[in-house]
Amino acid sequence: METLTKTEQRELAHRIGDGFEVTLLWGENDGALTVVVNDWRTAERFEVEARADNAMDVFNHPFAYRAA
């Protein structure tokens, strides 16, 4: 029997502007930091993993950290 763990995420920062939305999330269970970008201009959504030492830089410049 497989046990599923509910992952609680907390919003640490959020901004909207110029056709996109950026959210910095912290995983309560695992401490993971993730930046989620919704680009309404292209209808794309992507996530970028961050570390504690660069989370705000990833939040402020998510397109620079996006995997090619």
CHARMM-style PDB file with segment names, atoms N, HN, CA, C and O in Angstrom:
ATOM      1  N   MET     1       0.844  -1.178   0.000  1.00  0.00      PROA
ATOM      2  CA  MET     1       0.000   0.000   0.000  1.00  0.00      PROA
ATOM      3  C   MET     1       0.890   1.242   0.000  1.00  0.00      PROA
ATOM      4  O   MET     1       1.804   1.354   0.817  1.00  0.00      PROA
ATOM      5  N   GLU     2       0.628   2.155  -0.897  1.00  0.00      PROA
ATOM      6  HN  GLU     2      -0.114   2.064  -1.561  1.00  0.00      PROA
ATOM      7  CA  GLU     2       1.423   3.375  -1.023  1.00  0.00      PROA
ATOM      8  C   GLU     2       0.809   4.473  -0.177  1.00  0.00      PROA
ATOM      9  O   GLU     2      -0.405   4.672  -0.181  1.00  0.00      PROA
ATOM     10  N   THR     3       1.659   5.183   0.550  1.00  0.00      PROA
ATOM     11  HN  THR     3       2.646   5.021   0.553  1.00  0.00      PROA
ATOM     12  CA  THR     3       1.196   6.288   1.376  1.00  0.00      PROA
ATOM     13  C   THR     3       1.564   7.597   0.697  1.00  0.00      PROA
ATOM     14  O   THR     3       2.724   7.817   0.351  1.00  0.00      PROA
ATOM     15  N   LEU     4       0.592   8.452   0.509  1.00  0.00      PROA
ATOM     16  HN  LEU     4      -0.351   8.273   0.790  1.00  0.00      PROA
ATOM     17  CA  LEU     4       0.828   9.767  -0.081  1.00  0.00      PROA
ATOM     18  C   LEU     4       0.974  10.798   1.023  1.00  0.00      PROA
ATOM     19  O   LEU     4       0.200  10.810   1.981  1.00  0.00      PROA
ATOM     20  N   THR     5       1.964  11.659   0.886  1.00  0.00      PROA
ATOM     21  HN  THR     5       2.592  11.650   0.108  1.00  0.00      PROA
ATOM     22  CA  THR     5       2.190  12.716   1.869  1.00  0.00      PROA
ATOM     23  C   THR     5       1.725  14.038   1.289  1.00  0.00      PROA
ATOM     24  O   THR     5       2.127  14.419   0.190  1.00  0.00      PROA
ATOM     25  N   LYS     6       0.895  14.722   2.014  1.00  0.00      PROA
ATOM     26  HN  LYS     6       0.568  14.412   2.907  1.00  0.00      PROA
ATOM     27  CA  LYS     6       0.420  16.026   1.573  1.00  0.00      PROA
ATOM     28  C   LYS     6       1.528  17.049   1.825  1.00  0.00      PROA
ATOM     29  O   LYS     6       2.018  17.192   2.945  1.00  0.00      PROA
ATOM     30  N   THR     7       1.907  17.746   0.777  1.00  0.00      PROA
ATOM     31  HN  THR     7       1.509  17.630  -0.133  1.00  0.00      PROA
ATOM     32  CA  THR     7       2.947  18.758   0.911  1.00  0.00      PROA
ATOM     33  C   THR     7       2.300  20.116   1.096  1.00  0.00      PROA
ATOM     34  O   THR     7       1.558  20.594   0.238  1.00  0.00      PROA
ATOM     35  N   GLU     8       2.592  20.720   2.218  1.00  0.00      PROA
ATOM     36  HN  GLU     8       3.195  20.331   2.915  1.00  0.00      PROA
ATOM     37  CA  GLU     8       2.102  22.065   2.487  1.00  0.00      PROA
ATOM     38  C   GLU     8       3.105  23.064   1.949  1.00  0.00      PROA
ATOM     39  O   GLU     8       4.300  22.957   2.227  1.00  0.00      PROA
ATOM     40  N   GLN     9       2.637  24.025   1.189  1.00  0.00      PROA
ATOM     41  HN  GLN     9       1.667  24.111   0.963  1.00  0.00      PROA
ATOM     42  CA  GLN     9       3.507  25.070   0.673  1.00  0.00      PROA
ATOM     43  C   GLN     9       3.012  26.408   1.180  1.00  0.00      PROA
ATOM     44  O   GLN     9       1.811  26.674   1.231  1.00  0.00      PROA
ATOM     45  N   ARG    10       3.952  27.230   1.547  1.00  0.00      PROA
ATOM     46  HN  ARG    10       4.928  27.015   1.505  1.00  0.00      PROA
ATOM     47  CA  ARG    10       3.657  28.572   2.050  1.00  0.00      PROA
ATOM     48  C   ARG    10       4.183  29.595   1.057  1.00  0.00      PROA
ATOM     49  O   ARG    10       5.298  29.476   0.548  1.00  0.00      PROA
ATOM     50  N   GLU    11       3.367  30.594   0.792  1.00  0.00      PROA
ATOM     51  HN  GLU    11       2.462  30.691   1.205  1.00  0.00      PROA
ATOM     52  CA  GLU    11       3.776  31.675  -0.102  1.00  0.00      PROA
ATOM     53  C   GLU    11       4.648  32.658   0.674  1.00  0.00      PROA
ATOM     54  O   GLU    11       4.235  33.214   1.691  1.00  0.00      PROA
ATOM     55  N   LEU    12       5.867  32.857   0.168  1.00  0.00      PROA
ATOM     56  HN  LEU    12       6.203  32.405  -0.659  1.00  0.00      PROA
ATOM     57  CA  LEU    12       6.787  33.790   0.806  1.00  0.00      PROA
ATOM     58  C   LEU    12       6.808  35.150   0.112  1.00  0.00      PROA
ATOM     59  O   LEU    12       7.037  36.177   0.750  1.00  0.00      PROA
ATOM     60  N   ALA    13       6.567  35.149  -1.194  1.00  0.00      PROA
ATOM     61  HN  ALA    13       6.381  34.315  -1.713  1.00  0.00      PROA
ATOM     62  CA  ALA    13       6.556  36.399  -1.956  1.00  0.00      PROA
ATOM     63  C   ALA    13       5.704  36.192  -3.203  1.00  0.00      PROA
ATOM     64  O   ALA    13       5.588  35.080  -3.719  1.00  0.00      PROA
ATOM     65  N   HSD    14       5.113  37.278  -3.671  1.00  0.00      PROA
ATOM     66  HN  HSD    14       5.207  38.181  -3.252  1.00  0.00      PROA
ATOM     67  CA  HSD    14       4.230  37.202  -4.829  1.00  0.00      PROA
ATOM     68  C   HSD    14       4.232  38.553  -5.524  1.00  0.00      PROA
ATOM     69  O   HSD    14       4.221  39.601  -4.878  1.00  0.00      PROA
ATOM     70  N   ARG    15       4.246  38.512  -6.860  1.00  0.00      PROA
ATOM     71  HN  ARG    15       4.254  37.661  -7.385  1.00  0.00      PROA
ATOM     72  CA  ARG    15       4.135  39.761  -7.613  1.00  0.00      PROA
ATOM     73  C   ARG    15       3.467  39.490  -8.953  1.00  0.00      PROA
ATOM     74  O   ARG    15       3.542  38.389  -9.499  1.00  0.00      PROA
ATOM     75  N   ILE    16       2.812  40.525  -9.464  1.00  0.00      PROA
ATOM     76  HN  ILE    16       2.751  41.419  -9.021  1.00  0.00      PROA
ATOM     77  CA  ILE    16       2.136  40.464 -10.751  1.00  0.00      PROA
ATOM     78  C   ILE    16       2.517  41.718 -11.521  1.00  0.00      PROA
ATOM     79  O   ILE    16       2.502  42.817 -10.967  1.00  0.00      PROA
ATOM     80  N   GLY    17       2.857  41.561 -12.794  1.00  0.00      PROA
ATOM     81  HN  GLY    17       2.869  40.668 -13.244  1.00  0.00      PROA
ATOM     82  CA  GLY    17       3.140  42.722 -13.619  1.00  0.00      PROA
ATOM     83  C   GLY    17       3.621  42.337 -14.995  1.00  0.00      PROA
ATOM     84  O   GLY    17       4.228  41.282 -15.182  1.00  0.00      PROA
ATOM     85  N   ASP    18       3.348  43.194 -15.956  1.00  0.00      PROA
ATOM     86  HN  ASP    18       2.855  44.050 -15.805  1.00  0.00      PROA
ATOM     87  CA  ASP    18       3.822  43.041 -17.329  1.00  0.00      PROA
ATOM     88  C   ASP    18       3.425  41.704 -17.947  1.00  0.00      PROA
ATOM     89  O   ASP    18       4.173  41.132 -18.739  1.00  0.00      PROA
ATOM     90  N   GLY    19       2.248  41.214 -17.581  1.00  0.00      PROA
ATOM     91  HN  GLY    19       1.640  41.679 -16.937  1.00  0.00      PROA
ATOM     92  CA  GLY    19       1.744  39.998 -18.209  1.00  0.00      PROA
ATOM     93  C   GLY    19       2.158  38.697 -17.564  1.00  0.00      PROA
ATOM     94  O   GLY    19       1.886  37.628 -18.110  1.00  0.00      PROA
ATOM     95  N   PHE    20       2.809  38.758 -16.418  1.00  0.00      PROA
ATOM     96  HN  PHE    20       3.030  39.627 -15.975  1.00  0.00      PROA
ATOM     97  CA  PHE    20       3.149  37.506 -15.749  1.00  0.00      PROA
ATOM     98  C   PHE    20       3.030  37.630 -14.239  1.00  0.00      PROA
ATOM     99  O   PHE    20       3.012  38.726 -13.680  1.00  0.00      PROA
ATOM    100  N   GLU    21       2.950  36.472 -13.602  1.00  0.00      PROA
ATOM    101  HN  GLU    21       2.965  35.582 -14.056  1.00  0.00      PROA
ATOM    102  CA  GLU    21       2.802  36.357 -12.151  1.00  0.00      PROA
ATOM    103  C   GLU    21       3.938  35.482 -11.626  1.00  0.00      PROA
ATOM    104  O   GLU    21       4.235  34.436 -12.202  1.00  0.00      PROA
ATOM    105  N   VAL    22       4.566  35.908 -10.544  1.00  0.00      PROA
ATOM    106  HN  VAL    22       4.325  36.759 -10.077  1.00  0.00      PROA
ATOM    107  CA  VAL    22       5.689  35.174  -9.962  1.00  0.00      PROA
ATOM    108  C   VAL    22       5.400  34.936  -8.482  1.00  0.00      PROA
ATOM    109  O   VAL    22       5.024  35.856  -7.756  1.00  0.00      PROA
ATOM    110  N   THR    23       5.580  33.688  -8.045  1.00  0.00      PROA
ATOM    111  HN  THR    23       5.885  32.940  -8.635  1.00  0.00      PROA
ATOM    112  CA  THR    23       5.335  33.324  -6.654  1.00  0.00      PROA
ATOM    113  C   THR    23       6.513  32.519  -6.123  1.00  0.00      PROA
ATOM    114  O   THR    23       6.980  31.587  -6.777  1.00  0.00      PROA
ATOM    115  N   LEU    24       6.990  32.879  -4.943  1.00  0.00      PROA
ATOM    116  HN  LEU    24       6.611  33.637  -4.411  1.00  0.00      PROA
ATOM    117  CA  LEU    24       8.036  32.125  -4.243  1.00  0.00      PROA
ATOM    118  C   LEU    24       7.356  31.291  -3.173  1.00  0.00      PROA
ATOM    119  O   LEU    24       6.676  31.818  -2.293  1.00  0.00      PROA
ATOM    120  N   LEU    25       7.549  29.972  -3.264  1.00  0.00      PROA
ATOM    121  HN  LEU    25       8.101  29.544  -3.979  1.00  0.00      PROA
ATOM    122  CA  LEU    25       6.925  29.037  -2.330  1.00  0.00      PROA
ATOM    123  C   LEU    25       7.976  28.300  -1.519  1.00  0.00      PROA
ATOM    124  O   LEU    25       9.068  28.004  -2.004  1.00  0.00      PROA
ATOM    125  N   TRP    26       7.625  28.011  -0.273  1.00  0.00      PROA
ATOM    126  HN  TRP    26       6.738  28.251   0.122  1.00  0.00      PROA
ATOM    127  CA  TRP    26       8.478  27.236   0.623  1.00  0.00      PROA
ATOM    128  C   TRP    26       7.720  25.986   1.031  1.00  0.00      PROA
ATOM    129  O   TRP    26       6.589  26.072   1.511  1.00  0.00      PROA
ATOM    130  N   GLY    27       8.334  24.824   0.845  1.00  0.00      PROA
ATOM    131  HN  GLY    27       9.252  24.754   0.455  1.00  0.00      PROA
ATOM    132  CA  GLY    27       7.720  23.556   1.230  1.00  0.00      PROA
ATOM    133  C   GLY    27       7.894  23.318   2.716  1.00  0.00      PROA
ATOM    134  O   GLY    27       9.012  23.149   3.203  1.00  0.00      PROA
ATOM    135  N   GLU    28       6.802  23.306   3.418  1.00  0.00      PROA
ATOM    136  HN  GLU    28       5.894  23.443   3.023  1.00  0.00      PROA
ATOM    137  CA  GLU    28       6.829  23.162   4.872  1.00  0.00      PROA
ATOM    138  C   GLU    28       7.431  21.826   5.313  1.00  0.00      PROA
ATOM    139  O   GLU    28       8.132  21.767   6.323  1.00  0.00      PROA
ATOM    140  N   ASN    29       7.165  20.768   4.572  1.00  0.00      PROA
ATOM    141  HN  ASN    29       6.596  20.816   3.751  1.00  0.00      PROA
ATOM    142  CA  ASN    29       7.648  19.436   4.948  1.00  0.00      PROA
ATOM    143  C   ASN    29       9.104  19.201   4.597  1.00  0.00      PROA
ATOM    144  O   ASN    29       9.841  18.582   5.365  1.00  0.00      PROA
ATOM    145  N   ASP    30       9.529  19.701   3.424  1.00  0.00      PROA
ATOM    146  HN  ASP    30       8.930  20.204   2.801  1.00  0.00      PROA
ATOM    147  CA  ASP    30      10.884  19.407   2.967  1.00  0.00      PROA
ATOM    148  C   ASP    30      11.804  20.615   2.865  1.00  0.00      PROA
ATOM    149  O   ASP    30      12.988  20.461   2.566  1.00  0.00      PROA
ATOM    150  N   GLY    31      11.284  21.816   3.107  1.00  0.00      PROA
ATOM    151  HN  GLY    31      10.322  21.941   3.350  1.00  0.00      PROA
ATOM    152  CA  GLY    31      12.097  23.024   3.056  1.00  0.00      PROA
ATOM    153  C   GLY    31      12.468  23.487   1.658  1.00  0.00      PROA
ATOM    154  O   GLY    31      13.268  24.408   1.498  1.00  0.00      PROA
ATOM    155  N   ALA    32      11.886  22.848   0.639  1.00  0.00      PROA
ATOM    156  HN  ALA    32      11.235  22.100   0.769  1.00  0.00      PROA
ATOM    157  CA  ALA    32      12.202  23.207  -0.745  1.00  0.00      PROA
ATOM    158  C   ALA    32      11.677  24.598  -1.077  1.00  0.00      PROA
ATOM    159  O   ALA    32      10.577  24.974  -0.671  1.00  0.00      PROA
ATOM    160  N   LEU    33      12.474  25.351  -1.817  1.00  0.00      PROA
ATOM    161  HN  LEU    33      13.367  25.045  -2.146  1.00  0.00      PROA
ATOM    162  CA  LEU    33      12.081  26.667  -2.304  1.00  0.00      PROA
ATOM    163  C   LEU    33      11.851  26.573  -3.805  1.00  0.00      PROA
ATOM    164  O   LEU    33      12.695  26.071  -4.547  1.00  0.00      PROA
ATOM    165  N   THR    34      10.706  27.060  -4.235  1.00  0.00      PROA
ATOM    166  HN  THR    34      10.020  27.468  -3.632  1.00  0.00      PROA
ATOM    167  CA  THR    34      10.325  26.984  -5.645  1.00  0.00      PROA
ATOM    168  C   THR    34       9.743  28.309  -6.088  1.00  0.00      PROA
ATOM    169  O   THR    34       8.933  28.910  -5.382  1.00  0.00      PROA
ATOM    170  N   VAL    35      10.159  28.764  -7.262  1.00  0.00      PROA
ATOM    171  HN  VAL    35      10.817  28.276  -7.835  1.00  0.00      PROA
ATOM    172  CA  VAL    35       9.577  29.957  -7.866  1.00  0.00      PROA
ATOM    173  C   VAL    35       8.694  29.476  -9.016  1.00  0.00      PROA
ATOM    174  O   VAL    35       9.145  28.755  -9.905  1.00  0.00      PROA
ATOM    175  N   VAL    36       7.432  29.890  -8.979  1.00  0.00      PROA
ATOM    176  HN  VAL    36       7.065  30.476  -8.256  1.00  0.00      PROA
ATOM    177  CA  VAL    36       6.456  29.513 -10.000  1.00  0.00      PROA
ATOM    178  C   VAL    36       6.130  30.748 -10.826  1.00  0.00      PROA
ATOM    179  O   VAL    36       5.809  31.806 -10.284  1.00  0.00      PROA
ATOM    180  N   VAL    37       6.216  30.600 -12.149  1.00  0.00      PROA
ATOM    181  HN  VAL    37       6.476  29.741 -12.590  1.00  0.00      PROA
ATOM    182  CA  VAL    37       5.934  31.711 -13.051  1.00  0.00      PROA
ATOM    183  C   VAL    37       4.780  31.337 -13.970  1.00  0.00      PROA
ATOM    184  O   VAL    37       4.807  30.296 -14.625  1.00  0.00      PROA
ATOM    185  N   ASN    38       3.770  32.195 -14.012  1.00  0.00      PROA
ATOM    186  HN  ASN    38       3.748  33.041 -13.480  1.00  0.00      PROA
ATOM    187  CA  ASN    38       2.670  32.076 -14.960  1.00  0.00      PROA
ATOM    188  C   ASN    38       2.809  33.239 -15.923  1.00  0.00      PROA
ATOM    189  O   ASN    38       2.629  34.394 -15.539  1.00  0.00      PROA
ATOM    190  N   ASP    39       3.131  32.939 -17.177  1.00  0.00      PROA
ATOM    191  HN  ASP    39       3.278  32.000 -17.489  1.00  0.00      PROA
ATOM    192  CA  ASP    39       3.306  33.965 -18.201  1.00  0.00      PROA
ATOM    193  C   ASP    39       2.028  34.010 -19.028  1.00  0.00      PROA
ATOM    194  O   ASP    39       1.803  33.149 -19.879  1.00  0.00      PROA
ATOM    195  N   TRP    40       1.195  35.014 -18.778  1.00  0.00      PROA
ATOM    196  HN  TRP    40       1.378  35.713 -18.087  1.00  0.00      PROA
ATOM    197  CA  TRP    40      -0.089  35.109 -19.461  1.00  0.00      PROA
ATOM    198  C   TRP    40       0.071  35.536 -20.913  1.00  0.00      PROA
ATOM    199  O   TRP    40      -0.844  35.343 -21.713  1.00  0.00      PROA
ATOM    200  N   ARG    41       1.203  36.105 -21.264  1.00  0.00      PROA
ATOM    201  HN  ARG    41       1.946  36.262 -20.613  1.00  0.00      PROA
ATOM    202  CA  ARG    41       1.428  36.530 -22.654  1.00  0.00      PROA
ATOM    203  C   ARG    41       1.579  35.321 -23.566  1.00  0.00      PROA
ATOM    204  O   ARG    41       1.117  35.339 -24.707  1.00  0.00      PROA
ATOM    205  N   THR    42       2.227  34.267 -23.064  1.00  0.00      PROA
ATOM    206  HN  THR    42       2.602  34.252 -22.137  1.00  0.00      PROA
ATOM    207  CA  THR    42       2.480  33.072 -23.874  1.00  0.00      PROA
ATOM    208  C   THR    42       1.696  31.850 -23.397  1.00  0.00      PROA
ATOM    209  O   THR    42       1.790  30.776 -23.992  1.00  0.00      PROA
ATOM    210  N   ALA    43       0.926  32.016 -22.330  1.00  0.00      PROA
ATOM    211  HN  ALA    43       0.849  32.889 -21.848  1.00  0.00      PROA
ATOM    212  CA  ALA    43       0.152  30.929 -21.719  1.00  0.00      PROA
ATOM    213  C   ALA    43       1.060  29.805 -21.222  1.00  0.00      PROA
ATOM    214  O   ALA    43       0.655  28.643 -21.198  1.00  0.00      PROA
ATOM    215  N   GLU    44       2.282  30.148 -20.826  1.00  0.00      PROA
ATOM    216  HN  GLU    44       2.611  31.092 -20.845  1.00  0.00      PROA
ATOM    217  CA  GLU    44       3.231  29.170 -20.292  1.00  0.00      PROA
ATOM    218  C   GLU    44       3.283  29.265 -18.767  1.00  0.00      PROA
ATOM    219  O   GLU    44       3.046  30.319 -18.178  1.00  0.00      PROA
ATOM    220  N   ARG    45       3.597  28.140 -18.158  1.00  0.00      PROA
ATOM    221  HN  ARG    45       3.790  27.284 -18.636  1.00  0.00      PROA
ATOM    222  CA  ARG    45       3.824  28.073 -16.713  1.00  0.00      PROA
ATOM    223  C   ARG    45       5.087  27.256 -16.506  1.00  0.00      PROA
ATOM    224  O   ARG    45       5.262  26.206 -17.124  1.00  0.00      PROA
ATOM    225  N   PHE    46       5.974  27.743 -15.628  1.00  0.00      PROA
ATOM    226  HN  PHE    46       5.831  28.596 -15.126  1.00  0.00      PROA
ATOM    227  CA  PHE    46       7.160  26.961 -15.314  1.00  0.00      PROA
ATOM    228  C   PHE    46       7.562  27.186 -13.869  1.00  0.00      PROA
ATOM    229  O   PHE    46       7.168  28.164 -13.234  1.00  0.00      PROA
ATOM    230  N   GLU    47       8.359  26.253 -13.366  1.00  0.00      PROA
ATOM    231  HN  GLU    47       8.680  25.458 -13.882  1.00  0.00      PROA
ATOM    232  CA  GLU    47       8.864  26.318 -11.997  1.00  0.00      PROA
ATOM    233  C   GLU    47      10.377  26.267 -12.026  1.00  0.00      PROA
ATOM    234  O   GLU    47      10.977  25.607 -12.874  1.00  0.00      PROA
ATOM    235  N   VAL    48      10.987  26.977 -11.083  1.00  0.00      PROA
ATOM    236  HN  VAL    48      10.500  27.513 -10.394  1.00  0.00      PROA
ATOM    237  CA  VAL    48      12.433  26.982 -10.940  1.00  0.00      PROA
ATOM    238  C   VAL    48      12.755  26.683  -9.479  1.00  0.00      PROA
ATOM    239  O   VAL    48      12.230  27.335  -8.576  1.00  0.00      PROA
ATOM    240  N   GLU    49      13.619  25.695  -9.251  1.00  0.00      PROA
ATOM    241  HN  GLU    49      14.045  25.165  -9.984  1.00  0.00      PROA
ATOM    242  CA  GLU    49      14.060  25.409  -7.892  1.00  0.00      PROA
ATOM    243  C   GLU    49      15.051  26.477  -7.461  1.00  0.00      PROA
ATOM    244  O   GLU    49      15.847  26.966  -8.263  1.00  0.00      PROA
ATOM    245  N   ALA    50      14.990  26.832  -6.186  1.00  0.00      PROA
ATOM    246  HN  ALA    50      14.343  26.435  -5.535  1.00  0.00      PROA
ATOM    247  CA  ALA    50      15.896  27.840  -5.641  1.00  0.00      PROA
ATOM    248  C   ALA    50      16.524  27.301  -4.364  1.00  0.00      PROA
ATOM    249  O   ALA    50      16.081  26.300  -3.799  1.00  0.00      PROA
ATOM    250  N   ARG    51      17.566  27.995  -3.931  1.00  0.00      PROA
ATOM    251  HN  ARG    51      17.925  28.807  -4.390  1.00  0.00      PROA
ATOM    252  CA  ARG    51      18.222  27.679  -2.655  1.00  0.00      PROA
ATOM    253  C   ARG    51      17.997  28.862  -1.716  1.00  0.00      PROA
ATOM    254  O   ARG    51      17.581  29.935  -2.153  1.00  0.00      PROA
ATOM    255  N   ALA    52      18.264  28.671  -0.457  1.00  0.00      PROA
ATOM    256  HN  ALA    52      18.602  27.799  -0.102  1.00  0.00      PROA
ATOM    257  CA  ALA    52      18.091  29.755   0.511  1.00  0.00      PROA
ATOM    258  C   ALA    52      18.956  30.961   0.163  1.00  0.00      PROA
ATOM    259  O   ALA    52      18.552  32.102   0.390  1.00  0.00      PROA
ATOM    260  N   ASP    53      20.152  30.714  -0.390  1.00  0.00      PROA
ATOM    261  HN  ASP    53      20.481  29.787  -0.575  1.00  0.00      PROA
ATOM    262  CA  ASP    53      21.061  31.820  -0.673  1.00  0.00      PROA
ATOM    263  C   ASP    53      20.766  32.553  -1.988  1.00  0.00      PROA
ATOM    264  O   ASP    53      21.353  33.605  -2.244  1.00  0.00      PROA
ATOM    265  N   ASN    54      19.858  32.010  -2.834  1.00  0.00      PROA
ATOM    266  HN  ASN    54      19.381  31.156  -2.626  1.00  0.00      PROA
ATOM    267  CA  ASN    54      19.558  32.720  -4.080  1.00  0.00      PROA
ATOM    268  C   ASN    54      18.057  32.847  -4.344  1.00  0.00      PROA
ATOM    269  O   ASN    54      17.666  33.244  -5.441  1.00  0.00      PROA
ATOM    270  N   ALA    55      17.226  32.527  -3.387  1.00  0.00      PROA
ATOM    271  HN  ALA    55      17.544  32.204  -2.495  1.00  0.00      PROA
ATOM    272  CA  ALA    55      15.778  32.498  -3.597  1.00  0.00      PROA
ATOM    273  C   ALA    55      15.225  33.845  -4.066  1.00  0.00      PROA
ATOM    274  O   ALA    55      14.396  33.881  -4.975  1.00  0.00      PROA
ATOM    275  N   MET    56      15.660  34.931  -3.476  1.00  0.00      PROA
ATOM    276  HN  MET    56      16.334  34.902  -2.737  1.00  0.00      PROA
ATOM    277  CA  MET    56      15.139  36.232  -3.888  1.00  0.00      PROA
ATOM    278  C   MET    56      15.660  36.631  -5.266  1.00  0.00      PROA
ATOM    279  O   MET    56      14.956  37.315  -6.009  1.00  0.00      PROA
ATOM    280  N   ASP    57      16.858  36.226  -5.618  1.00  0.00      PROA
ATOM    281  HN  ASP    57      17.430  35.670  -5.015  1.00  0.00      PROA
ATOM    282  CA  ASP    57      17.370  36.514  -6.949  1.00  0.00      PROA
ATOM    283  C   ASP    57      16.576  35.730  -7.998  1.00  0.00      PROA
ATOM    284  O   ASP    57      16.242  36.266  -9.055  1.00  0.00      PROA
ATOM    285  N   VAL    58      16.280  34.476  -7.707  1.00  0.00      PROA
ATOM    286  HN  VAL    58      16.551  34.041  -6.848  1.00  0.00      PROA
ATOM    287  CA  VAL    58      15.454  33.677  -8.615  1.00  0.00      PROA
ATOM    288  C   VAL    58      14.059  34.290  -8.720  1.00  0.00      PROA
ATOM    289  O   VAL    58      13.494  34.355  -9.811  1.00  0.00      PROA
ATOM    290  N   PHE    59      13.504  34.736  -7.603  1.00  0.00      PROA
ATOM    291  HN  PHE    59      13.963  34.682  -6.716  1.00  0.00      PROA
ATOM    292  CA  PHE    59      12.190  35.381  -7.596  1.00  0.00      PROA
ATOM    293  C   PHE    59      12.202  36.649  -8.453  1.00  0.00      PROA
ATOM    294  O   PHE    59      11.264  36.896  -9.211  1.00  0.00      PROA
ATOM    295  N   ASN    60      13.256  37.446  -8.333  1.00  0.00      PROA
ATOM    296  HN  ASN    60      14.018  37.245  -7.718  1.00  0.00      PROA
ATOM    297  CA  ASN    60      13.333  38.710  -9.071  1.00  0.00      PROA
ATOM    298  C   ASN    60      13.705  38.541 -10.538  1.00  0.00      PROA
ATOM    299  O   ASN    60      13.373  39.395 -11.359  1.00  0.00      PROA
ATOM    300  N   HSD    61      14.396  37.443 -10.882  1.00  0.00      PROA
ATOM    301  HN  HSD    61      14.666  36.749 -10.215  1.00  0.00      PROA
ATOM    302  CA  HSD    61      14.863  37.209 -12.252  1.00  0.00      PROA
ATOM    303  C   HSD    61      14.620  35.776 -12.697  1.00  0.00      PROA
ATOM    304  O   HSD    61      15.567  35.099 -13.097  1.00  0.00      PROA
ATOM    305  N   PRO    62      13.372  35.283 -12.643  1.00  0.00      PROA
ATOM    306  CA  PRO    62      13.117  33.864 -12.913  1.00  0.00      PROA
ATOM    307  C   PRO    62      13.459  33.433 -14.337  1.00  0.00      PROA
ATOM    308  O   PRO    62      13.813  32.275 -14.557  1.00  0.00      PROA
ATOM    309  N   PHE    63      13.360  34.336 -15.302  1.00  0.00      PROA
ATOM    310  HN  PHE    63      13.072  35.277 -15.123  1.00  0.00      PROA
ATOM    311  CA  PHE    63      13.651  33.945 -16.679  1.00  0.00      PROA
ATOM    312  C   PHE    63      15.142  33.674 -16.874  1.00  0.00      PROA
ATOM    313  O   PHE    63      15.523  32.901 -17.753  1.00  0.00      PROA
ATOM    314  N   ALA    64      15.968  34.293 -16.074  1.00  0.00      PROA
ATOM    315  HN  ALA    64      15.658  34.920 -15.360  1.00  0.00      PROA
ATOM    316  CA  ALA    64      17.416  34.042 -16.157  1.00  0.00      PROA
ATOM    317  C   ALA    64      17.780  32.661 -15.616  1.00  0.00      PROA
ATOM    318  O   ALA    64      18.802  32.091 -15.998  1.00  0.00      PROA
ATOM    319  N   TYR    65      16.948  32.126 -14.732  1.00  0.00      PROA
ATOM    320  HN  TYR    65      16.117  32.589 -14.422  1.00  0.00      PROA
ATOM    321  CA  TYR    65      17.217  30.817 -14.118  1.00  0.00      PROA
ATOM    322  C   TYR    65      16.449  29.688 -14.792  1.00  0.00      PROA
ATOM    323  O   TYR    65      16.650  28.518 -14.466  1.00  0.00      PROA
ATOM    324  N   ARG    66      15.585  30.026 -15.713  1.00  0.00      PROA
ATOM    325  HN  ARG    66      15.422  30.976 -15.978  1.00  0.00      PROA
ATOM    326  CA  ARG    66      14.777  29.017 -16.389  1.00  0.00      PROA
ATOM    327  C   ARG    66      15.661  28.095 -17.212  1.00  0.00      PROA
ATOM    328  O   ARG    66      16.550  28.548 -17.934  1.00  0.00      PROA
ATOM    329  N   ALA    67      15.408  26.791 -17.095  1.00  0.00      PROA
ATOM    330  HN  ALA    67      14.687  26.423 -16.509  1.00  0.00      PROA
ATOM    331  CA  ALA    67      16.189  25.808 -17.877  1.00  0.00      PROA
ATOM    332  C   ALA    67      15.875  25.979 -19.352  1.00  0.00      PROA
ATOM    333  O   ALA    67      14.730  26.210 -19.741  1.00  0.00      PROA
ATOM    334  N   ALA    68      16.894  25.864 -20.146  1.00  0.00      PROA
ATOM    335  HN  ALA    68      17.824  25.677 -19.830  1.00  0.00      PROA
ATOM    336  CA  ALA    68      16.732  26.035 -21.600  1.00  0.00      PROA
ATOM    337  C   ALA    68      16.093  24.827 -22.233  1.00  0.00      PROA
ATOM    338  OT1 ALA    68      15.884  24.803 -23.446  1.00  0.00      PROA
TER     339      ALA     68
END
